[in-house]
Amino acid sequence: MLAIQPWTRNRSELGLENIALHDLRHTYLTMLVHSGANIKVAQDIAGHSKIDMLMSIYTHKDTNEEQRAVDNLERILNTDVPLDVPEALSIHKVRT
């Protein structure tokens, strides 16, 4: 409770009177995962003992994520050298 008191007292000065301290944690963890951070690293930063907590509560897919995934896979399948794929997992287009 002591850590929340300074936030509660000062958030109106920051123009954030409608934002709870936990909202900042939620936003931070969501942005961390979406920035490409390793999920296990994000789990450690969050202090969760199980990755399920991070994945089910603190992460969300953004509205364009599915389309980016489909577009990226399409580029991989239509290119001789795959884009955005680690070399160890790279595949090459089969020529017919």
N, C-alpha and C positions, 0 to 999 in steps of 0.2 A: 504494500500500500504506500510505503514511503516514496518509492520511485515514481509513483503516479502523481503525487501531490504537486511537484513542481510543474509537471505537464498541465495539469488541470488549472493551476494558477496562472500560467503564462500563455496558454494556447490562444486566448482571445487577442492578446497583443500581436500574435503572428497571423491573425485572421483565420484561425483554424478551430474556432469554437465548436463546430459540429463534428470534429474528428477526434475519436478516442485514440489513446496511445496504442491499443491493440490494432487499430486500423492501419497504423503506420507499419507495424510488424507484418501484417497480412500483405500489404502492398509491397514491402521490401522483399519478402520471400517469393512472392509471385514474380516480381521483376527479376529477381536473381535467377530463378529457374528459366524464365523466358529469355534471359540474356545468354543462355547456353551453359550456365554453370553445371558442373557435375552434380547429379542428384544427391550422391552421398556427401559431397561437400556441403550442399544446401541443408541436408539433414543434420549434419554436425553443427552448422551455424545456428539452426533453429533449436538445437538441443533435444531433438526427438529421438527416442530410443528405437522407434520403428518408422520405416520410410512411408508406411501407409498413411500416417498422420499428415506428413508433408504433402503427399500426393492428393489425398482426398479433401483436405481442408484449405491448404495454402496455395494450391496451384489451380489455374484455370486456363483453358485454351482461349486464345484470342480469336476474334472472328475471322481472321485471314489465315490462321494456322493450317487448317485443312487444305485450303487451296494452294498454299506454299508447298506443302508436302507433296501434293499431287503434281504440281508443276515441276518440282525438283526431281521427282521420280521420272517424269516424262523426259526431262532433259537428260537424265542418266541413261535411259533406254534408247535415246535417239542420238547419242554422242559416242564417238570413239573413246574419248577420255572422260570419265564421269566427273561431274561437278559436285563439290561439297560432300565427298565420300572419302573417308580415310583410305589411304593406299592399301592397307591390309584387307579392306572389304571391297575394293573396287572390282567392278565387272566390266567386261568389254562387250560391245554390241556384236552379236553373232551375225556374220555376213552370210547372206544366202546367194 
